[in-house]
Each structure stands twice: as C-alpha cells, then as structure tokens.
Amino acid sequence: MPTRRAQAQSLSPLPLRVRPHLGESTENYIRRLARANHLRPSTLHSVACGPPNWTGKPRLERLAVLTGRPAGHLERALIDGLVPRRRTTVTGRYANPPEGTYLLYRAIRRDAERGLSLRRLAERHGVSRCVVRRALTASLPLARQRTGPSRTAPVIDSVRHLVDPMISSGMRVADIWRALMDDHEVSISVTTLHAYIRSRRTGPSRTASVIDSVRHLVDPMISSGMSVRGIQSALRDDHEVSISVTTLYAYIRSRRPSLSRATSVIDSVRHLVDPMISSGMSVRGIQSALRDDHEVSISVTTLHAYIRSRRPSSSRTASVIDSVRHLVDPMISSGMSVRGIQSALRDDHEVSISVTTLHTYIRSQRTNSCPR
C-alpha cells in the first residue's frame, strides 16, 4: 500500500465514481465512495484530507480529484462542503422562514446527511422534490440555544460502549479513530477522542491498566536491557500488541529506579562492556558492537551512565590513551588536527577513540610543553 507521502504527491481519480446526493454529509459520501472502491473509509478520509492534518476535515479540491467531479458540484451537493459549514446568503444574512417551514427544513437536512436520495426524502416528508431542493440549499438561521442543561459528552455518549474497551486494551487514539470509522461507520474527530481518553486515563493507575495484560512480555525485555523502541517494536511485530512509547517509558521508569537503572541493565553484559571500555571504544562503538556481535540492545543513555561511573574524570584520559600513546604523540608533534588523529588511528591502526578523549589528552600535552 502506498505511503501517505506518495498519496499526497500522486493523486488520481478512483476507478468507480459515486454520485453525491444533494444535502449529504461529506463523511457519508466518503464512506459510500470507499465501499464502492473496496477501500477502508479511514484510508480514503486521510487521502482526502492530505498533509499535514490527515484526520481533519476533507478538502474539496482533493475530493474532486478522487471523484473526478468539479469542486463546485461537490460544494453545492454536500451540506458541509463549505467552510464555515453553515451556508449563508449572498448578502450574508439568513432567511427567516415560518417556524413550521424551519422545522421541516431541519428534519429534511438531518435525513439528507445520512445519504438519502431526493426521491426518498420527498416520500418520507410528503413534499415535492422542489421543496426538498429548497430545504437543502436555503440559508437557515443558527439552531436555537438549549434552555436546559447540556450533556457533558454529547458526541461520545452514543459510542462510549465501543470506545471504552479499546482504551482498556491500550489502543492508540489514531487506531481507535480508524476502528470507529471502518468497523462501526462512526465519524468522530481526533480532538474529541483525545479529550475523552485523557479524562478516562487519569491518576496513577493509567500505566498499570494498559500494561497489566502484557506485563509478562514486557518484564523480560526490560531485564535484558532492551530500549523502549525495541520493546515497542517487539510487542507490535511478535505479539501484535500496540502500546505507546509514553506508556512504556512511564512503566519502565517505575521499574528502574534512577540510582540503580544503569547497573540493573548492565549486569548481564558487564563482561562484554568492560573490555570495550578499557580499549577506549566510544559509546556508539560499544552500542554497535553489542548489537551486531552479541545481539544485545542497550540504550546510549544507559551506556553513558555506566561508563561515567567506571571512568573517573581524573584517570579517564590516561587509561584510554596509555595503549596508544606511542602513536598519538608523533601526530600531535606534527600538528595534526584532532579529527585527523582520530581518522588515522581508526583507518591505519584499527583503534577507536572518541574526539573528547583526544581533545582532553592533547590539551594536557600542549599545556605541559608550553613554558610558563
């Protein structure tokens, strides 16, 4: 399947073209268009939105390319195709129909948003097609303000029984949004989902509630010293479990106290790391050697913390330089730069030393050689 970047760059009409119904909502039209072309509605919605907000409001110009229809036709047919969504007159004023006509127009618009055709709308409300067209294209005043107390979550209330199990299983917001659109034909903005999920995932039990079902998988990975990204990839690829990096970070921090974190991870590979430190290898070199030669994944931060604890600042430079002092001193005397010395050691003598270590040693040599 092409990536979103490729979809954004090469947009072409879909094989099957579906005619929009007058007064239909954009979401319902995209859903019908996706089903006709055997696509997921969430995928087609993202393509119609385009970058940078793939889950926002579909753009008419992109939808026009996908459907092969002029943007003006879609703008007149779809009830929410314009921004702002409510239509106004040419003068910017709303029409003021009688109250009976206003209620009839509102009822026709509610049914039209579900994708009913003009004939079905006319039969349901007992009016002619001309009246239906007038109801779908007329400019109506804003809906009346509610006098009673409003619900706290009017959008989520109808799908709460669908969203709550997904939150408990640790699904991400984007996955919940796609599941609602593809499997249940429900369209809710990502912002609304974010607000609801934050209100449900509060307090100290947030991490525990998500991790509980996969604790037996995560704990051995933490003990082996795997990085957070490595744990997330292993859960997704090997066990088909999707957990956010933030949740994993919070759980791992609770299991690895800051004072003993580096020691608890390094214990199993101490016999491998210590010789590399003594040979003067850089942190990146040690990480690469562990990953490539021993299939051990440890974060750079953990290695830094352990190496600092083993290399006191007063003796760090001397312990690394001692074995290659006879190579470095002639290069310093010839005036070579630090990068040049590092490259010469790596290429000619297969010795890896960090630039910081070389800088410290060269400064100490040049200070001692300069007369006071």
Long-range contacts (C-beta under 8 A, 24 or more apart in sequence): 4-46, 4-47, 4-51, 4-54, 5-51, 7-46, 7-47, 8-50, 8-51, 11-47, 11-62, 11-65, 11-66, 12-65, 13-65, 13-66, 13-67, 13-68, 14-39, 14-66, 14-67, 14-68, 17-67, 17-68, 17-69, 18-67, 20-67, 20-69, 20-73, 20-74, 20-77, 20-78, 21-77, 21-112, 21-115, 21-116, 21-117, 21-118, 22-76, 22-77, 22-112, 22-118, 22-132, 22-133, 22-136, 22-137, 23-77, 23-79, 23-108, 23-109, 23-112, 23-113, 23-121, 23-132, 23-135, 23-136, 24-77, 24-78, 24-79, 24-112, 24-113, 24-114, 24-115, 25-78, 25-79, 25-80, 25-113, 25-114, 25-115, 26-57, 26-58, 26-63, 26-78, 26-80, 26-81, 27-187, 28-113, 28-114, 28-115, 29-78, 29-115, 30-58, 30-63, 31-181, 31-185, 31-187, 32-115, 33-66, 33-67, 40-178, 40-181, 40-182, 41-181, 41-182, 41-185, 42-177, 42-178, 42-181, 42-182, 45-181, 45-187, 55-174, 55-177, 55-189, 55-190, 56-189, 57-83, 76-137, 79-109, 79-112, 79-113, 79-136, 86-140, 86-142, 87-137, 87-139, 88-139, 89-139, 93-139, 94-139, 94-140, 94-141, 94-142, 95-138, 95-139, 95-140, 95-141, 96-141, 97-138, 97-140, 102-140, 102-141, 104-135, 105-134, 105-135, 105-138, 105-140, 106-140, 106-143, 108-132, 108-135, 108-136, 109-135, 109-136, 112-136, 153-196, 155-188, 155-192, 156-188, 156-192, 156-196, 159-184, 159-186, 159-188, 162-186, 163-193, 163-196, 163-197, 164-200, 167-197, 167-200, 167-201, 168-209, 169-213, 170-210, 170-211, 170-213, 170-214, 170-241, 170-242, 170-243, 170-244, 170-247, 171-242, 172-242, 172-244, 173-197, 175-242, 206-247, 206-250, 207-247, 207-250, 207-251, 207-254, 208-251, 210-243, 210-247, 211-243, 211-247, 211-251, 214-239, 214-241, 214-243, 217-241, 218-248, 218-251, 219-255, 222-252, 222-255, 222-256, 223-264, 223-268, 224-268, 224-296, 224-297, 225-265, 225-266, 225-268, 225-269, 225-296, 225-297, 225-298, 225-302, 226-297, 226-298, 227-297, 227-298, 227-299, 228-252, 228-299, 230-297, 261-302, 261-305, 262-302, 262-305, 262-306, 262-309, 263-306, 265-298, 265-302, 266-298, 266-302, 266-306, 269-294, 269-296, 269-298, 272-296, 273-303, 273-306, 274-310, 277-307, 277-310, 277-311, 278-319, 279-323, 279-351, 279-352, 280-320, 280-321, 280-323, 280-324, 280-351, 280-352, 280-353, 280-354, 280-357, 281-352, 282-352, 282-353, 282-354, 283-307, 283-354, 285-352, 316-357, 316-360, 317-357, 317-360, 317-361, 317-364, 320-353, 320-357, 321-353, 321-357, 321-361, 324-349, 324-351, 324-353, 327-351, 328-358, 328-361, 329-365, 332-362, 332-365, 332-366, 338-362
